[in-house]
Amino acid sequence: MSQMTTPPPVSPPGPWKFPESTTTTTSAGTPVHIFDRPGQYVATVRVTVAMPLFVEPRELEGVATIMSRTLDEGTELHSANDFAAALERHGAAYGVDVSSDALHVEISVPVSHLAPAVKLLAEAITRPAFNVADVGRHVTIRLGEINQEKANAGYRAREAFAAYLFDASTRRSRPTAGTPDTIRPLTNVQVAEFYRNNIGPARAQILFAGDATGVDVAAIVDDAFGDWRAEVGPALETPEPLYLSGDRVVLVDRPGSVQSQLVIGCAGPDRRSAAWGPAAVANHVVGGTITSRVDTVLREEKGYTYGTRSSFAAPRKGGTFTLGGAVRTEVTGAAIGDALRILREARDGLTEQEVQEAKDSLTLTAPLRYEQADSIIQQVASNIANGVPIDFADTYMQRIAATTAEQATAAYREFVGTNGLLVVVVGEAKDVRPQLTELGLGDLIELT
Amino acid sequence: MPLNYPLAEQTLDNGLRVVVSSDRAVPIVAVNLWYDVGSRHEPPGLTGFAHLFEHLMFQGSRNVQSGQHFSLLETVGASLNASTFFDRTNYFESLPSGGLDLALWLEADRMGYLLDALNQENLDNQRDVVKEEKRQSYDNRPYGDSYERLVRLLFPENHPYSHMTIGSMADLDAASLEDVHAFFRTHYGPNNAVLTIVGDVSVEDAFDAAKRYFGHLPAIPTPPPAPDGTIGPLTEVLRDDVTDDVPSDLVTMMFRLPPDGTPELDAAGLALDVLAAGQSGRLNRRLVRDEQIAQSVSGGALPLIGGVSFGTLTGIASDGVDLQKVEEALLEEIEKLAESGITADELATVQAQAERDWLEQLSTCAGRADEISHHALLFGDPNRINTRIDHIRAVTAEQVQAAAREWIRASGRAQVTYRRTEEEA
């Protein structure tokens, strides 16, 4: 036969649910959520600890990050070098992540080596040594990392965006991992104190995903974490963020840039809001994919960019909407003009067809997103950090599926362009400045 | 652990190799095509063409409108993309299994009939997009041109691996529509590709579907093979010292390595892992933890099929430390490994790490489909995905030392350094 001239039909998929878990608790009272995923030979084990960053002392911001990064750098039982060697000998990879509301410490490890690797994970979390030299080294490494961040256009744009979207009283207006003036004074004394005051079994939840066939995961976890005895009460609740509003343009000079890095955005909903699902649908239409309204013009029609993406994102309290990407220096003004026009026109309404396609794409990709053990853990840990049920993905998918075009438009209108849009440009200021002035977007704030 | 992913293989009459691995655990299916065309196949003057097609293949074909490839697949829940490398290009999508026919129809339409839609307008537009990609990924980031500089040093002029996949913008600018059409006619056809289908479909249904959509496509004349890149270890030190506005001083060394698919390459890769992988690697222990002369170290092998591979070691100097000290420490560790070999414990560690990496790579239908295409296209044997761990486990400490002694030496390396522009007084 020859080539068909029209696309073949697609048979609809069956219903989908987020993978189910069983929950136990350790002898220390820490909840343990076990996702048995046959065929996932590499397991992820993660400990998520409620750790709101606003409790960091203002003059020591970044102490939570340095504390987190030195958990495995020497314990009561192993030196830093010996700990790494022991863990890696089991084929495990170890990582930490600090977000605005939680600390995540995880290993991925072949299930065949689960027990000894979990023992080491527990050692890092429950018995860190915080030696002077190891903490000092991480302070130095963080200072070097800040130099790298300053040279990275994307990082600079996100940093300036946070600084001008949030009021200075909001922790998120400043970098999670601290700045040179708050990092330099840190010693192991403050790091250990922060640990003592903030990390304990009552604030933690332990997650496992992987092929648990013939493995008593609950017993292995209890053997490692059951005797964790740190007297730390519940974490404080993260306060609501304070946003700045109005149309503003921030230009960060980055001499030698051959592109301008852009972030355009404003406040957005968080998971407590009824808009959280509908906003995701609207975002998909406006800037969430290569076929979105923004990239259809900026990339496919005009060739200004390799690609832009927008998203609504939120930690526990208070979200953001951002559109980000890099455009050629000479067309910076034109690209921003087009982007703002498209973002504002979307307030006039999204079509039924656009919204239906976005809903289909968002709901039907769910089974792909949670195929891997690690991706399940990331989702569940994020749910815990953000204060929603561990199977929130099901609720979220139901809300998306039920979203009408009117609701998607309304959710978008509630945020995007309502209290102004903040435009951040990182690039060659002398070339970009006149283009921005020509656009007449209001006050221009210049940073070097 | 022994792996036993099921594999079934057929070659259609037009030469398309089809590999199917049925897995009913999740209701999705992964479709993955590897074309035997990468940057190593590009003749001088046509660099960047394989990658340019990675863009043009989404601009429509005989029965598919521009942009429709993405929109049709996205609305049925697909995740899709493409990538280009030295040895090949690949095109792939994962989606709920009811969309298998749609995915195959779209892939077949662009394999057979892309040129019906490839006109001057979308060539010009995607050339602009590629230039922005180069600015974003290479030119506008610190050290972004390091690999371009290194492969130019490491390989002779016009060697198939002496240029990067992004290619030369001058070559792209000079390309006519006819050059682009000719490149497609030469390389894109059923007998120059492997199609892999993994997931929630029976073997029989998958083969039937492959035949239904690809069976009628005509074979193309056998494409010219890539030039033979066989070349031994470098026997001199070739340097490129750059002074630039970089955040920290950095040194990267690049070594030629044996070609992929040989025990020697596996051994050389493990040697680089002993030096640079993980937190327990020798370089991290010494340079970052003990002496604190480096902020970070990294490295590893990059396996290639065309007669030679390469590997790298990178160190970023700590603030206020002379980069020369980092370079000297790297060279000392390289020579120590070549002279004294590795311990049984080090070998067991890097093997265990390689095993986890591999199991993770195979843990999704998409990842498995990619490796099946890879091993079917480049080695003619998809079952290598099941034996890969055994190959890694079979490498001995003696083999690691022998490979290091021959290929990873202070006296045979290409090296680029970046030093910060001196502040004006």
Interface residues (C-beta under 8 A of the other chain):
Chain A: M1 S2 Q3 M4 T5 T6 P7 P8 P9 V10 S11 P12 P13 G14 W16 P38 G39 Q40 Y41 V42 D72 A80 N81 A84 A85 L87 E88 R89 H90 G91 A92 A93 Y94 S108 V109 P110 S112 H113 R137 T140 I141 L143 G144 E145 N147 Q148 K150 A151 N152 A153 P255 G256 S257 V258 Q259 Q261 T289 I290 T291 T296 R299 E300 E301 K302 G303 Y304 T305 Y306 G307 A326 V327 R328 E357 D360 S361 T363 L364 T365 A366 P367 L368 E371 Q372 A373 D374
Chain B: M1 D23 A25 V26 P27 I28 R62 N63 S66 G67 F70 S71 L72 E74 T75 V76 G77 A78 S79 S94 L95 P96 S97 G98 G99 D101 L102 W105 L106 A108 D109 G112 Y113 D124 N125 Q126 R127 D128 V129 K131 E132 E133 R135 Q136 S137 D139 N140 R141 P142 R212 Y213 G215 H216 L217 D245 V246 P247 S248 G278 Q279 S280 N284 R285 V288 R289 D290 Q292 Q295 S296 I316 S318 D319 D345 A348 T349 A352 Q353 E355 R356 L359 E360 S363 T364 C365 A366
